[in-house]
Amino acid sequence: MDEPRAERSDQELIAAALARDTAAFGELVSRYQNRLYGALVHMTGSTEDAKDVSQEAFVLAFQKLATFRGDSQFYSWLFRIAMNASVNFRRKNRSLGASIEATKERIGLEPIDPRRDIQPDQPLEQAERQRIVREALAQMTEEFRIPLVMAEMEDMKYEEIADLLKCPIGTVRSRIHRGRAELREKLRRLLKDDEDLA
């Protein structure tokens, strides 16, 4: 009977992918696609935009794989690529207006709730809370939204965020602090608006 094959490390998969083993890069995609997609949903405010940016980020990562020096975690390097792709995507699409999917999500026509372990009466409440948080994040400037997503949703350390954003750690602390305050204020306003409409 064959012994189960040990899971290869990121470095082993990268080396194999650089040696033209495309399945190895596929393993890296499988390993990180859900985490990256989740972060991008919060960064872009849209599941459709997050899918597009995440696909673009993996394509760019594959193309640039030989430039990965290994002085950071692979996911951090991938996240930086995705962050840049997200900024470029938003710039490119700003002139075209909001995407139909982003608009649908903002007005709540298609609430999303990936959890399956909740009570039958909870999905709409949970989805509504997620929609409001996404809407509040979408209203924030990238300067505050991106570090806040990295710290709160990606659980990254301030040092790692500073390295990814190429700014001093004090600036990261300040942006996250101001981002939290801005998010609280936007959530308060959105929740009040929802109560007023009820």
C-alpha positions as a printed Julia matrix, in Angstrom:
198×3 Matrix{Float64}:
   0.0    0.0     0.0
   1.33   3.44   -0.98
   2.07   5.91    1.78
   0.2    9.2     1.5
   2.35  11.87   -0.13
   3.43  14.67    2.22
   2.11  18.08    1.32
   4.79  20.1    -0.45
   5.87  23.43    0.99
   5.31  26.68   -0.91
   9.03  26.77   -1.75
   8.93  23.24   -3.16
   5.86  24.07   -5.25
   7.47  27.28   -6.54
  10.66  25.41   -7.51
   8.57  22.75   -9.3
   6.48  25.39  -11.08
   9.64  27.16  -12.25
  10.79  23.77  -13.6
   7.66  23.8   -15.8
   5.45  21.68  -13.52
   2.15  23.53  -14.04
   0.36  21.23  -11.6
   2.61  22.61   -8.85
   1.39  26.14   -9.53
  -2.15  24.74   -9.56
  -1.53  23.5    -6.01
  -0.48  27.0    -4.96
  -3.67  28.38   -6.51
  -5.77  25.8    -4.64
  -3.96  26.58   -1.41
  -4.55  30.34   -1.52
  -7.46  31.11   -3.82
 -10.19  31.15   -1.14
  -8.18  33.28    1.27
  -7.22  35.77   -1.46
 -10.75  35.89   -2.84
 -12.16  36.61    0.64
  -9.75  39.51    1.15
 -10.52  40.89   -2.31
 -14.28  40.82   -1.69
 -13.65  43.25    1.17
 -11.15  45.32   -0.82
 -13.28  45.66   -3.96
 -16.75  45.54   -2.39
 -17.95  43.09   -5.05
 -17.81  39.32   -5.43
 -17.61  39.62   -9.23
 -14.79  42.17   -9.11
 -13.01  40.02   -6.51
 -13.19  37.01   -8.88
 -11.76  39.07  -11.76
  -8.95  40.58   -9.67
  -8.09  37.26   -8.06
  -7.81  35.57  -11.48
  -5.66  38.43  -12.74
  -3.45  38.22   -9.63
  -2.79  34.5   -10.13
  -1.99  35.03  -13.82
   0.43  37.83  -12.93
   1.95  35.72  -10.13
   2.55  32.86  -12.57
   4.16  35.25  -15.06
   6.36  36.84  -12.38
   7.13  33.69  -10.39
  10.82  33.78  -11.31
  11.08  37.18   -9.56
   9.9   35.76   -6.21
  13.0   35.98   -4.0
  11.61  34.15   -0.99
  12.38  36.93    1.49
   8.67  37.04    2.41
   5.91  34.45    2.55
   4.5   33.48   -0.85
   1.03  34.65    0.23
   2.39  38.1     1.17
   3.99  38.39   -2.26
   0.78  37.2    -3.94
  -1.27  39.61   -1.82
   0.89  42.55   -2.97
   0.29  41.54   -6.6
  -3.46  41.27   -5.91
  -3.5   44.63   -4.13
  -1.85  46.33   -7.12
  -4.18  44.5    -9.51
  -7.15  45.67   -7.42
  -6.03  49.31   -7.55
  -5.49  49.08  -11.32
  -8.84  47.33  -11.78
 -10.66  50.06   -9.85
  -8.94  52.82  -11.83
  -9.75  51.12  -15.12
 -13.4   50.55  -14.21
 -14.02  53.88  -12.49
 -14.55  55.5   -15.88
 -17.03  52.76  -16.81
 -19.08  53.3   -13.65
 -19.96  50.68  -11.06
 -20.3   47.14  -12.31
 -23.79  45.66  -12.42
 -22.78  43.03   -9.89
 -21.33  45.59   -7.48
 -24.52  47.62   -7.73
 -26.67  44.53   -7.1
 -24.63  43.72   -4.01
 -24.76  47.29   -2.7
 -28.54  47.39   -2.88
 -28.78  43.91   -1.45
 -30.42  41.97   -4.25
 -28.08  39.03   -3.89
 -27.0   38.6    -0.29
 -24.14  36.17    0.17
 -23.77  33.85    3.12
 -21.11  31.14    2.75
 -21.77  29.61    6.19
 -23.83  26.44    6.34
 -23.84  25.83   10.08
 -26.3   28.54   11.09
 -29.92  28.37   12.14
 -32.64  28.7     9.46
 -33.73  32.13   10.71
 -30.18  33.56   10.67
 -29.01  33.56    7.03
 -30.69  36.81    6.01
 -29.49  38.63    9.14
 -25.94  37.39    8.62
 -26.0   38.23    4.91
 -27.4   41.68    5.66
 -24.6   42.37    8.16
 -22.02  41.25    5.59
 -23.6   43.48    2.96
 -23.52  46.5     5.27
 -19.87  45.91    6.2
 -18.94  45.52    2.49
 -20.86  48.7     1.66
 -19.14  50.62    4.45
 -15.71  49.35    3.34
 -16.49  50.27   -0.28
 -17.18  53.86    0.78
 -13.74  54.2     2.41
 -10.69  55.48    0.57
  -8.1   52.85   -0.39
  -5.59  54.59    1.91
  -7.56  53.4     4.95
  -9.53  50.43    3.58
  -6.57  48.36    2.36
  -4.51  48.39    5.6
  -7.68  47.8     7.62
  -8.6   44.73    5.53
  -5.03  43.46    5.83
  -5.03  43.83    9.63
  -8.6   42.81   10.49
  -9.55  40.27    7.81
  -6.13  38.94    6.83
  -4.74  39.05   10.37
  -1.43  40.45    9.1
   1.11  41.97   11.47
   1.8   45.71   11.22
   5.38  45.0    10.07
   4.11  42.84    7.21
   1.55  45.49    6.2
   4.25  48.18    6.28
   6.43  46.02    4.03
   3.59  45.33    1.58
   2.46  48.97    1.45
   6.04  50.27    1.41
   5.43  52.78    4.18
   6.62  53.27    7.79
   5.01  51.2    10.52
   3.81  54.39   12.24
   1.86  55.29    9.09
   0.3   51.81    9.07
  -0.78  52.18   12.72
  -2.24  55.61   12.02
  -4.13  54.45    8.9
  -5.57  51.41   10.67
  -6.61  53.53   13.67
  -8.27  56.12   11.4
  -9.72  53.35    9.23
 -11.39  51.69   12.23
 -12.88  55.04   13.31
 -14.09  55.75    9.76
 -15.57  52.25    9.41
 -17.41  52.59   12.74
 -18.87  55.93   11.63
 -19.93  54.59    8.22
 -21.5   51.49    9.81
 -23.36  53.68   12.32
 -24.73  55.81    9.47
 -25.68  52.83    7.31
 -27.41  51.06   10.2
 -29.3   54.26   11.04
 -30.35  54.64    7.37
 -31.59  51.02    7.37
 -33.59  51.64   10.56
 -35.09  54.82    9.06
 -36.19  52.86    5.97
 -37.73  50.05    8.06
